[in-house]
Amino acid sequence: MSSQTVVTVTGLAAIVWVNWYFLLSAAEPARTAGAGDGIQRFAIEVNNSYSPATVRVRAGRPVRLDFHRVDRSSCTEEVALPDFGIRTYLPTQQTTPIEFTPTTPGSYEFACGMGMVRGRIIVEDARETNK
């Protein structure tokens, strides 16, 4: 096998792995907030990914995301919710709360400071949910 073939096969394998790792490996069902005290709360573990990576909330109600960062990667030391104008530092081994109130139904992304680790907030119209 020529060195060009080895490099090509290795490159293709690396591309497949990167796509799987960042796009497919963290796939999990969306979690929905409980009623509680009116604040929609989620505990999100940050450990090379967000878990849960997708949360469902109702528009017009306050949301609190408690990010607990476990890993020490510089990539996950910050989380950004650009559609809500939020960018926050996440200290290692600590829980950092982020609070906001989404007003418009839709799908909104949150990501690490480098944009490599991603999550999603699905905001549903409060009139369409039975919770």
Buried (B, 14 or more C-beta within 10 A) or exposed (E): EEEEEEEEEEEEEEEEEEEEEEEEEBEEEEBBBEEEEEBBBBEBBBEBBBBBBBBBBBBBBBBBBBBBBEBEBEBBBBBBBEBBEBEBEBEEEEBBEBEBEBEEBEEBEBBBBEEBBBBBBBBBEEEEEEE
